[in-house]
């Protein structure tokens, strides 16, 4: 597999892993960095971008849900606001946070920023183990 194909696969796996679909983008990042260690920063950017965009899809799905009664657990997210999305990388919890943030109509730009920061930090730890 070429470097470009590896990075494309990394983007796709990162994107899908952040939606409600299961995925293991961490393993793909690890593999890309083992095969192409010189792509460290590019691979981190690709994985973070793909995973953040996938999280924003979940955010958008939440935005499209009708506003009905307020749910107790979702109200906790309103109290903490978009900084809670630093945890958007956490398996299962992250998907729910992104969906709830959209449903609460939190600021989309801030949501994307905090998602990206949290996801980058997670990928950075994985990258440090790979190189």
Secondary structure, DSSP 8 states (H G I E B T S, - for coil): --HHHHHHHHHHHHHHHHSSS---HHHHHHHHHHH-GGGHHHHHHHHHHHHHHHHHHHHHHHHHS---S--HHHHHHHHHGGGGGGGTTSTTHHHHHHHHHHHTT--HHHHHHHHHHHHHHHHHHHHHHH-
